[in-house]
Amino acid sequence: MTEAQPGRVLALDVGSARVGAAISDPMRLIAQGLAVWPVVDRDGGWRRKFEACLVQYAPTLVLVGMPTRTDGTRGPEAERVAKLVDLLRAGHPDLAFDTWDERFTTVMAHRAMIEGGVSRSGRRQRVDKIAAVLILESWLARQGAP
C-alpha cells in the first residue's frame, strides 16, 4: 500500500450541460459534494466557479471523471473531456490533474436519489454533484487499497 499524499482532491463530473463538483477532506478520507454548475451561465460559466474552488479549498489534485464506454474504449465524449483536462493543466501547471473512470456513476446517483424519494426535478439539480462524489469516493477507496 502506498502512503496517501496530503491535501484535498477536487473531483469533477463534466457533462455537456452541467459540471458536478466534490471535494475531499485534507486527509483524503471523506468525499463531500460541493455544487452543480451550469456549463454556460451569466456568471462566466463553470470555469469561474472552478477557479473560486481552487482558491477556497486549495486542492493538491483535480480528479476529472472520464466517460469511458462499457467496453473500456473512449468515445467522442471522452476525447472532449481529455482535451478539457489538457486545457486545465496548461492553465494550472503547478496543480496535479488525473482522470478516473466514471462509468455508471450517473446511473448510480439517479438510483440512489430515486430510492431516497427525491423528485425528478430534484434529481436533475443534484445528480452531477452526487456523480462527482461517487467518482471521488471510488478513487479514494482505490488509493487505500493494498
N, C-alpha and C positions, 0 to 999 in steps of 0.2 A: 504494500500500500504506500502510495506516495503521500508526502506531507502536504496538506492543503495550504494553498497560498492565502495570505491575508488579504483582506479588502473585499468590498462589496462587488457583486456581479449584477449588472443591469441586463435583463433579458427583454428581447423584443419579438413580438409576433407580428410580422409585417404582412399586411394584406393589401389588396388593391384599393380598398375604401377606408380602412382603419388600421391603426397600429396599437397593439396592446403592449403594455409595459409592466414588468415586475422587477423587484429588487430583492437582493439577499441581505441578510444581516452581515456585519463585518467579519464574523467567524465562518460565514458560508454554511450555516446550518438551516436557516429558515428562509422560505420564499414568501414574499408578500406582494399582492397585486397593487399596482400604482394607479394606472389610468388607461383609458382608451382615447386615443387621439385620432381625429379625422385626418386623412392624408392631406386634404386641402381644406382650409378654413380661412376666416377673415383675419386670423392672428398669425398668418405666415405658415400654416401647416404644421405637421407633427415635428418637423426638424427643430423648430424654435423651442418646443416643449422638451424635446430630447436634449437639446443644449442646456436648458434650465435644469434638467435632471442630472446632467454631468456636473454642474456646479453644486447643486444641492446635496447630492449623495456621494460624489467623488468616487465612482466605481473604478476598480482597477481592471475590470474586464467587461466588455459588452458582448453578450451572447445573443446571436440572431438565429431565430428558427429558420431552418432550411426546409422548404416544402419539397421533400423527396417523394417520388412516386412509390406506390406499394411494391413495385418490383426492384426498388433501390436506385433507379435511374433518376436523372434530373431532366425536368421538362422546362418549358419557357418561363414558368413562374419562378423556378429555382434559379435560372440564369438571371432573371431580373433582380432577385434578392442578392445573388453573388456580386452583381455589378454595384448594387447599393452598398454592400459591405466594403467593396473596394473604395468607393467614394468616401464613406465614413472613415475608413483607415487613413486615406490621404488627408482628410481634414483634421485628424487627431493622431498624428504619428507617435505620440507618447503613450497612447492608450492601446491595450491589447483587445483584439477582436477575435471571436471564434464563432463558428456556426454549429448548430445542433439539429439533428433530425427531428422534425416536428410532426411526423406522420401521426394522424388521428387525434392530435391534441384538441382541435376544434370540435370534433365529434365527441370526444370525452367531456369537454367543457359543456356542450349542449346537453348531453345525457345527465350530467351532474345537476345542472340547473333545472331540468325537467323533473328529475327525482326530488329536487328541493322545492318544487312548486312555483318556480319563477315564471312569470308571464312571458309570452312571446316577445313583447316589446322590451321587457326587462332583460331577456336573454340577448337580444341584439345589442343592447348597450353594454353588456358585461362580457360577452363571450371571448373577445380578443384579449382582455385582461386576464381572464381565467386560463386561456390557452398559453399566455406568456408565463403564468405561474407554473403550469404543467411542464413547459419546456425547461424552466429553471429548476424545478424540483427533480426532474429526471436527470438533468446534468449534475446537480448537487449529489444525488444518490450515486451516480456513476463515479464521481470523484472520491467518494468514501468507500467504494467497493474494493475488496482485496484484489 
